[in-house]
């Protein structure tokens, strides 16, 4: 029996790529789309980046409502999954409300757990490696600081629909938004088994993986890493303190780097930065560009950093000498795609959960690797960071 094609709605680019990589590992023909107004060619899995993570709830809800109407009218046969941030950041309640209004669902299963990364929900309470969410670094998130560890409080009201925290293994209500406990892959499998045509599945990447596992069996496994040709430019826009410390360590250990402060961006913009990087890459095969962590921006200045990084990247990429662009941070990656006019991608390789290499359909098209700002670099990618490219060309 031919299985139904899938559509995923993700609220940022790294989340979209994370689920595209999962589908790629299952052998699905996969497209990533950032332009919501056009429909890509039919594929087994189409993943939209709605870019709603930082939108006000009303704006995010309207985007999802319009997109859901197009999906309902043009492709009613496709199965739908709403990808959300695994630590419940963003206007999730407004997005779920919009989808439940437009589409023929009676309820939603919201499963944000990501057990493989130690992120679990038990008794409605979110912990990361045993630490309550509001006591982790996510309490200082620039845009969505975690003030509670109760998922029902993090989510907030979903219109006039009831929100029900439900333990794993317990039968859920027939309507409303069900916040499902999940502390293991087995719990995720149980929630996937309870899905029916009246239920909208939503949550983190791990729940999507459980759904694929139930519908399509175990994944065949990742493909071989792509050959890396040309110079590598690594751009980081993360404000995660742990990952910023990694960047500082890379610079101290000799990784060729060009670091700017916010004051320098104010004074010279991105052009002087791009010139420094091009000069450095004339003698080096790789370069790291990032903002001084001691000058980490507040939300009011975050756009300045993103725009400067995107302008710098577009400036450097125009001469075609960059064979591999690596971007840390979803908002930064989205800004670079907009500056380059990239709005559709194919998947080249999944390095680890959340870290994926794409091929932009529009030229110039280097290998384009994205990593969420809060994720660690996987061992499989270390050769790129260290410059040890034995076996690659």
N, C-alpha and C positions, 0 to 999 in steps of 0.2 A: 504493500500500500504506500502511495506517495504521501510523505508527510507535508503538512502545511508550511508555507514559508513564514518567516518571522520578521517582525518589526520591533525595534527597540527605540525608545525615546530616552535620551540621556541629557542631563542638565549641564554638562560641560564636555570639552573635547577629550580629556583624558579618560573620563568615564565611558564615553562612546567608544574610544579605542580599546579600552579594557574588555568590553563585551564583544567587540569585533574580533579581538584576538582569541577569545574563547570559541567563538563560532568558527574561526579559521582553523583552530586546532581540532575541531570536530569535522573538518573537511567541507564546511559550507562555503559556497560562493558568497563573498561578503563585500558590501559596499558601505563606506562611511560618508555621510552627507552632512554638510554644514549649512547649506542653503535650504530653507524650509519651503520655499515657494515652488520648487521644481521637484518632480518625482524622478529618481534615478531609474536606470534600466532594472528590470525585474531581477532579483537575486534571491538566493536562499535566505539570506539575512541582510536586512537594510537597517543601519543604525544611524539615527538622526542625532546630531548635537543641537539641542534647542537653545543652548547658551543662556539658561535661565537661572543658574546658581546664584548670581548676584542681583537678579531682578527683584523689584518689589512684588509682593504676592499678586496684586491685581494684574500686573504686566505679564508675569509668568503664567497665570491662569488663562489669560486671553490668548497667549501664544499656543498653549497646549490645546485650548478649545478649538482654535482654527485648524491646527494640524490634525487633531482627531477627527474633525468633520471631513477633511480631505481623505484621510485614510478610510473612514467609514464609507464614503461615497465611491471612492475609486478602487479600493482594495479591501473589500469586506472579508475576503477569505484569509487574510493574513492574521496570524496570532500576534498578540501585543504584549510587550513587557516594558514597564516603566522603571528605568534604572535611576536609583537615587544614590546620594552620597552615603557611604557606609557608617558615618558617624552623625547622620541626620542633620547635615547642614543644607541650607537653601530653603526656598518656598515650597516645600514638599506638600504641605497640606493643601495649598491652593492648586497645585498641579493635579493631585489626586481628585480633588473636588471637581475640577474641570473635566477630567477624563470620565468620571462616574456620571456626570451630567449628560455628556454627549454620547457615550458608547453604551451598549446594552449590557452593562454589568450591574449586578445587585450588591456586590461587595468587592473589597480589595484585600488581598493578603499583603501586608507590609512587613517584610523580613529583612532588616538591615544588618543582621549578623554576618560576620566574616570570620568563621572559626579558624581558618588557616593562618590568619594574622592576629589571633588572640582576641578578636573583637566579638563578644558574645552578649546575648540578651537572655537573662534568666529572671523570672518573676517580674518581667517588665523593666528590669534594671540593667543598664548598659555598663559593661566593664571591658577594659582593654588589658589583657594579661593580668587580670585580677584587680586592677585599679579602677575605681569608679570614673566614668568618663569626665565628670566635672573636676576631677583632681589630676587629669592628664594635661599635656600641652595644648589640647584642644580647648581648654578653658580660656586660652589667650588668642584664639583665632581672630584675625582682624575683622572679619565680616560676620561670622556666626559663632561667637564664643559660647562654649557649652556651660550653661549655668545650672544644669541639672543632669542627673544620670537616669531619670525616669523617661522612657521613650515617649510616653503619652504627653509629658510636659514639653519635651523637645519638639514633638510633632505639632502640638497645638490642635485646636478644633478644625475639623474638616467640614465646613459648612454646618448644616444641621444634622449630619450623619453621626451616629454613635461610633465611638472609638473604643474597641475592646482589646485589652491585653489578654492574650490566651496562652496558657502553657503548652509546650510541645506535647503531642499525643492526645490532647483534649479536643473534642469536636467544637469547631468554631460556629458562631452565629451565622444565619443565612443572609444577613445584610450588615451594612456598615463597613468600617475599616478595622480589620483584625491585625493587631500588632502581635506577631508570632514570636514566642520564645524560640531560640535556637542556640544551643551550645556546642553542637557537633554537626558533622556532615550527615549523620543519620537523622538528626532533627530536621535538617533542610530537606532531606529525601521524603520525610513524612509530610511536610507541607506541600512539596511538589506533587505528591500522590493525591492530595485533597483538592487540587485544582479542578475546576470544571468550566463550562462555557459561560457561567454566570459570574466568574471571579476574575478580577484584574490582578495579575501578579506584579508586585513592585518590591524593590529593595536593592540590595547590593549585588555584586557580581557572583557571589557564592550561591545565591538562590537561583540565579539564571543558570549557573552551571548544573545545579541539581535538576532543574527542569529539563535541560538538554540530556542529562544522563538518564532520566526516566523515559523520555520520548525517543531517544536515539541511541541508547546504549553508551558504553564507555567511549571516550575520545580516542581516536587513533594515536594521538600524541603530536608534539610539536614538529615542525619541519626543520630542516637544517638551517643554520644561520646564513643570512645573505652575505655575499662577498662585499667587503667595504672597499670602495675605490675612491681615490682622491683624499682631500684633507677633511678633517673632522672639526666642526665648530660646535662646542657645547655651550648652551645658553641656559642660565638658571634665573628664574624669577621667583623662586620659592622664598617664603618668609618663615618656614618651619625652622625653629632654632637648631634642631638636631641635624638637619640637612645643610643648613648654613655652616655648621661646624665642620661638616664633611668637606664643603667647598674650601673653607679656610685651610684645612689640612692638606687638600690637594695642591693649593697654591704654595704652601710652605714646603711641600715635598718636591717641588720642582715642576709641577704641571704648568705649562705656559699659560699665563693668565693676564687678562686685562680687566681690572676692577675699577669701578667708578663709584663715587659718592653721589648723593642726591644733589649736593651743591654743584658738583661738576656737571651734572645733567642740566641743572638750571642755567648754568653759564654757557655751556657749549652745545647742548643738545646731544644728538646721536651721531652727528657726522664725524666729529673728531674721534669718537670712540671707534667707529667703523674703520677709519684710517689707521688707527693703532693696531686693530686686529688684522687688517690686510697686510700691514708691514710685518707683524709677527709671523703670519702664516706664510710669508715668503721664505722663511728659514725653518719653520716648524711644521709638522704634519698635523698638529692639533692645537686647539686653543680653547680656553674657558673664559667666558664673559659673564660677569655677575655684578650685582650692586653690593657695596660695602655693607656687611651685616650689622655694623655698628650704627648704620644710618637707615635701618629697616623702616619702611614707610608706614604711616597710618592710613586708614582707608581713604582719606581725602586725597592722599598723594599717590595711591597705588596706580591710578591711571597714568600718571607721569612716567613711572617706571615701565609699565607695560608698553606704552607708546614708544618710549625711547628704545627698549629692547627690540620691538617690532621694526622700527625704522632702521635701526642698526643692522638687524638681520637682513632686511630687504636690500640694503645698501651693499652688504658683503656678498650676498647670494647672486647679485646680478651678473657678475663676471663668470659664473659657472665653474669656479675652481673648487667649490665645496661639494664633496661627494657624499658627506654624511652630516646632517644637521640633527643634533640631539638637544631636546628642550625639556627642562624640568619646570613643571608648573602648568596647570591646565589653562589658566587665564592668559599666561604669556604665550603658550602655544597657539591659542585661538587668535590672539592679536597678530602673531606672525603670519598665520594662514590668511587672515583678512588683508594684511599688507601685501602678501604675495599673490592674492587672488586665487588661492587654493580652496576649493569648496567640495571636492570629491576625491576619495582615496581608495586604493586597494590595500589589502594587508600583505606585508612581505614576511613578517616573522613576529612571533611572540617570545620574548626573552624570559619573562616571568610574569606573575600576576600583575597586571596594570602597566607593564613596560612593553611597548609594542612598536615595531617599525612599519611605517606605511610608505606607499609610493603615491605622491600626488599625481592626479591625472593630467593636470595642466603644467607645462614647462615654465621655468626650469624646475626640475624635479629630482633633487637629491634624495637619497634614502633619508627618511624623516622619522626619528625615534622620539617618542614621548614618554615621560614618566611623571606620575602625580608627585607634587611637592613633598608630601608626607611619607612616601614610600622609600625604602632603602634600595640602593643599587644592588641588583642580583649578582651573584658570583659569575653567572654566565656572561655578564656584560663587562666584567672587570678588565678584560684585555683591551677594550676600547678606551677605558679610562686611563689605563697605565701605558698605553702605546705599544703593548706587546701584541702585535698583529700577526704572529707566526701562523701560517696557513691561510692568511687572507691577503688579498691584493687590492 
